[in-house]
Amino acid sequence: MVKKLEQALSAIVGEGQVFAGAEIDERYKTDLTRKYSSEPAYVVRPASTEHVAAIVKLAAETGTPVTALSGRTGVVGGGVAVNGGIVLSLERMNSIVEIDTASMTMTVEAGCVLQTVQEAAEAEGAFLPLDLGARGSAMIGGVIATNAGGNRVVRWGMMRDMVIGLEAVLADGTVVSSLTKMLKDNAGYNWKHLLIGSEGTLAIITRAVLRLRPLPTSSQTAIVAVDNFEDVITVLRRLEAGLSGRLSSFELMWESFYQCITEANLPQRPRPLPSGSPFYALVEALGSNAEDDAAQFQRELEKVMETGLITDAVIASSEREREGLWAVREEMELGLAGCRPFYSFDVSMALAAMPAFSVAAEKNLRQVYPNASVMFYGHAGDGNLHAIVSVGEAGKEVQKAVDTAIFDAVRDVGGSIAAEHGIGQSRAPFLEWTRSAEELALMKMLKKALDPNNILNPGRLLDTK
């Protein structure tokens, strides 16, 4: 039976595209964090939607679980197949089908790497606003399946806001396709939005039509220091208004994070601003008139500084300086090396609730681990906060205790345990802390309706194991 299944898979995708047993490379067994691993029976690399449909149909007939795998940049175990299941790697489905600058859309296959898509759009004078640190590895299918956010949500929204059309394969192998370029379409249920963020548990995304924007030709970047959180909110709102809608990023860093990252990177680059301020924000505006935009940016920052809301600031005057400012937020490897082992969190809440959350999270952690350290940073403009927690030890029980401490604080402020990284395996037991019993029942009803035999990424997102 096993040999027949392998032969049937090979008949679909061709020789050399099915791997079993010792042939399976380690990258198909573990996730980026190496906290989650499995022993899949097969790795299959389809080259088309038709291949995916045939594989899923075969899996449904044999009761074999299927997990779609994109760029392996997830951190919650969502892309790790169950033991004995099929890893459906989309890496060969990496074509850019069309760039239509008249409709400002781009049709791509699910295996396209985000950075490749960005660069292709820019070559045509267009812009895909989504941007995140894993841009060089993350694939469009995974980005859509997790509804990724990143650095520019404050202006352009999440991935959900950039998907116009979608094609996907359902759990019985049926292909459902609406590769439309229409921005407005209220003809019945919007099933596309049901699949966005579903983490491969309802269908496997194969192609998408993405919404593009005019390519910005100017950028202004600064790091500012602020003395208290109330002033952080005021600075954000004043810059949103004063920059005439051009504010694209507002990345907030608590002092402990800023100190840690800049200290570690001093051999490579100087610290942009002295440490010691409670909060730092990386601010960026994108526009189309370099001279006027730069003047407006400086003028608005000066106006806010004159009120005392900003205590210090530095503005990048070149692309190299801009990269140096962004490095404070994105080049974290050296700074976090001394924190290992650590646990990372991706949560969201109302912006004004962040101080209460941070205080409660530290209190909860130190009740269990008195020497715990925690650093906060994130996309404050859209209410998304990241936390790096170190307690000096690791293990499943430690992870559970740390998760409980952080998610207790999230629940207390009415927030969400997952802002943009998804639920996967690690957050599934805590989903009820964010969703009501009625919401969970509805989710399970949808899962049962679309995947009655539970073959699509079972045990992920919903704790159905």
Secondary structure, DSSP 8 states (H G I E B T S, - for coil): -HHHHHHHHHHHH-TTSEEEGGGS-GGGTB-TTSS-B---SEEE--SSHHHHHHHHHHHHHHT--EEEE-SS--SSSTT---TT-EEEE-TT---EEEEETTTTEEEEETT-BHHHHHHHHHHTTEE---B-TTTTT-BHHHHHHTT--BTTHHHH--GGGGEEEEEEE-TTS-EEEE----S---SS--HHHHHTTSTTSS-EEEEEEEE-EE---EEEEEEEEESSHHHHHHHHHHHHHHTTT-EEEEEEEEHHHHHHHHHHTTTTS--SS-S--SEEEEEEEEES-HHHHHHHHHHHHHHHHHTTS--EEEE--SHHHHHHHHHHHH--HHHHHTT-S-EEEEEE--GGGHHHHHHHHHHHHHHH-TT-EEEEEEEGGGTEEEEEEE-S--SHHHHHHHHHHHHHHHHHTT-BS-SSS--TTTTGGGGGGTS-HHHHHHHHHHHHHH-TT--BSTTSSS---
